[in-house]
């Protein structure tokens, strides 16, 4: 029975001693009790492990592992967690995300109505400026693949309720990516299956904490590295699934880069990004001249 199914909640963490406790408490507060939590540490050097130990001692639904092999990163840790998971369903949380107390109960209830789907999507809340909440509405769309390819990212990683078997067939996360992990796996999921359900009208059941970015130069560097994987990877997937005509929507990732990150990048990094989009014919030479940096 799906109503009794185990839900595996996978959390990568790195130096989050000041935050992870609230995430884990949100799991203890769940009205649906049949869950396991798999925490995978990415080499923390603070007291994160000590914080987690208190939860391990009080509740055997918590499990703790350490990443023992390279590469470093949340994606690798999530894949380790997925390899340990026993649940029929999987939720990925970052170590500062939280589930509202009815989250698992709501997701089990709704997924029971559509038992054959590969994944399900639910709205979330966004916390800004300490306890100021804003609902991130998921608009009704005829084509969410188009939206994600156009950088209209209507949901985050915690919003998706994955069927674990489908997730394993999908191959988990791409460990080469330092950014854009969430849109990449959702794009890949939508290309592999049209059998998913977005519950636009459901109550937001998770909370994303919007953190302040402290090092924009490092973030810009990570975007350069990731886009060099992401753009050719997505184009190859679109071609494989006979949707190559969708590739032109990827130009939006350049727009986001130019708007948010290019001013923090080096001249060399700016040239790399522009050449990348030109090489894949996502922009033409006339457009290149307009955005030349």
N, C-alpha and C positions, 0 to 999 in steps of 0.2 A: 504494500500500500504506500502510495506517495506521501500520505499524511504522516507516516512513521519513518520516512526516509532520513538518513543521516545527511546533514549539510556540513561540508568541509569548508572552513574559513581559513584562508591562507594569507599570512601576513609576513612580508619581508621587512626587516628592520635594520637600522644602522644608527647608532648613537642617538637613541630616542628615549633616554631615561626619564626625561621631563614630560613625555607625551604618551607613551605607549600604555600607561596604566589606565587612562581614560578610555582608550580603545578596547582594552580587555574587559573593563568593567561593563562596557556597553554590551558585551557578549553574555556576561553573567546575568544581565537584566532581561534577557530575551524571554518572552512568554513561551516560545517553542524551545524545548529543551534538548532535542535530539541532534546535537551538533558536536563537531570536534574542531579545535583550533590548532593549526599548524604554524608555528612561528619559526622563521628561518633567519638567523642572524648573519649579516654580511661583513662581519669582522669588527664589531663595535669595540671601542676603546674606553667607553664610559661605563656607567653602572647599569646599562640596559639589562644585562643578564640577571643581575641581582633583583631588579624590579620584576622580571619575568618569573624568577624562582618562587616568589611569594604566591603567584597564581598556580604554578605547577604543584605546589604543596597542598593548596586548598581544593583543587579540582582536577581530576584526572582527564578531563576533556581537553586540557591544554597539553600540547606537545611542543618540544623545543629541539631545534637542530641548528647546526652551524654549517655554513658553506665552507667546504674543505678544498675545493678546486676553483681555479680561475675559469671564466672571467668574473670579476667583481660586478655587482649590480643587482637591482631589484628583479630584473627579468630572470636571471639565473636562479635567484632565491625562490621566485614563484614556481619555476619549473621543478626545483627540488621539492617544494611543498606539494606540488601536483603529483609527483612520483610517490609520495607518502600517503596521499589522500585515500580515504575509504568511502566517502560519501557518494550518494547518487548525484548530488548537486554540489557546485563549487562557487564560492564568492571570494574574490580577491579584495583585500583591504590594504591601503597604505597604513603605516603605523601611527598615523594621526587621524585616520578616518574613524567614524563611529556609526554603529547601527542603532536606530531607534528601537525601543523595546519590542515593538510589534513586527519588526522587519521580517524575521524568518517565518513567523506565522502567516503574514500576508503573502509572502512569496510562495510558500508551500500551497496555500489555498488557491492562489491564482494559477499556479503551474499545474495543479491537479485538474483544472478545467481544460487544459490543453496538454495532455500528457505526452504527446508525440513530438513536441517542439524541442529544438536543439539548444535554444537559450531564450531567456526572457529578460526584459529591461524595465526598470522601475525608476520613477523620478527621485531626485535627491534634494536636500537642502544645502546651501552654501553658507558657511559662517564667515563673516567679514568683521573686522574691527572688534573682536571679542563680543560674542553673543548677539550680534546683529545678523538675523537669519533672512535668507532670500531663497525662495523656491526656484529651482532651475527647471522651468517648464520644458517638457519634451513636446514640441509641436507635432501635430499629425502630418505625416509626410507619405507620399506615394513611393518614395525611393530614398531610404536612409543611407544607402551606399553612396548615392550622389552627394548627400549632405556631408558625409565623412570625407569623401574625396575633395570636397570644396572647403574643408576645414570648418564645417559647421558641426562641431562636436557637441551633440545635444545631451550626451550622458558621459559619466566618468566610469572608472574601473569598478567602483563599488556598486554601481547600478545594475550590473549584469549578473544574472542567475544562470550559471552554465550547467548544462548536462555534462557530467564528467566524461562520459564515453565520447561525446562529440569533441570535447576539449582535447582529449588525448589524441583523437584522430586528426585534430587540427594541428597538433604538434607543439602545443603550448606557446610560450613567448619566444621571440627572436632575441637571443642573448647579445647580439651585436649592437643593439640600440641603447643609447644612453638617454634618449628622449623619444617621444612619440610612440611609446610602447602601447598605450591604450588605443589610439586610432588604428595602429597597424593590426593589432589582433582583432579588432572589431571589423575592419575592412576585410581581413582574411576570413573571418567568420561569416560575413554576409555574402562573400563570393562563394564560399563552400556550401552555404545553405540559405535558402529563402524561407526555411521553416523556423522562423523565430517570431516572437510576439512582443510588441512594445505596449505596455500598459500606461498610456498617456494620462488616464484619469485616476490612476491609483494614487493613494496618499504617498507623499515623499517619505521614504523609510530609512534613509541613510543621511549622513552629514559629512560633507567635505569641508575641511578647515583650510581656508585660503591663507597660505603662508607668505610672508614677505620675502621677496628675492633679495639676497644680500650681495651676490656676486654675479652681475649681469655679464661680465666678460667670460666667466667660466661657462655660464649658460649658453652664450652665443657660440662658444667653441664646441659645446656638446651638440648644438643644433647643426652646425656645419658637418660634424662627423656623422651624425645620424641621417641627415638628408641625403648624404652620399650613398647610404645604404637604402633608405626608405624609397626614394624616387624610382631608381631602377627596379627595386624589388616589387613595388606596387604595379609598375608598368608591365613587368613580366607576368604577374598574377592576372592582370586584366587581359593580357593577350591569351594566356592559358585558358581563361574562362570565357573567351570570345566577347569581351567587353572593352576592347582596346579603344573604342570611340570615347570612353569615359576618361581617358588619360588627361585630356585637356583641362579637366576640373582641378587637377593637381597644381595648376598655376597659383591657386589660392595659398599654397604653402609658401610660395615666394613672396606673395603680398604680406603674409604674416611675418615672415622673416624680415622684410624691408621695414615694416612698421615697428616691430618690437625689438629686433636684435642686431640689425646691421650696424647701428651706430656704436655698438659695443665690440664689434669684430675688427680684426685687422684688415688692411687693404688686401692682403693675400686671401683671407677667408671670404671676403666679399666677391672677389674675382672667381673663386672656386664655385660659389653658389650660382652666380650668374652663368658661368660656363656650363654648369650642370643642367640648368633649365633650358639653355640654348641647345646643348647637345641632344637632349631628348625631345627637342622641337615643341616644348611647352611654351616658349616665347620665340618670337622671330627677331631678326637683327634690328628692325625698326623699334621694337619694344625694348630691346637691349639698350639702345641709345637713350631712350627715355629714362631708364632706371640706372644708367651707368654711374658708378660711385667713384 
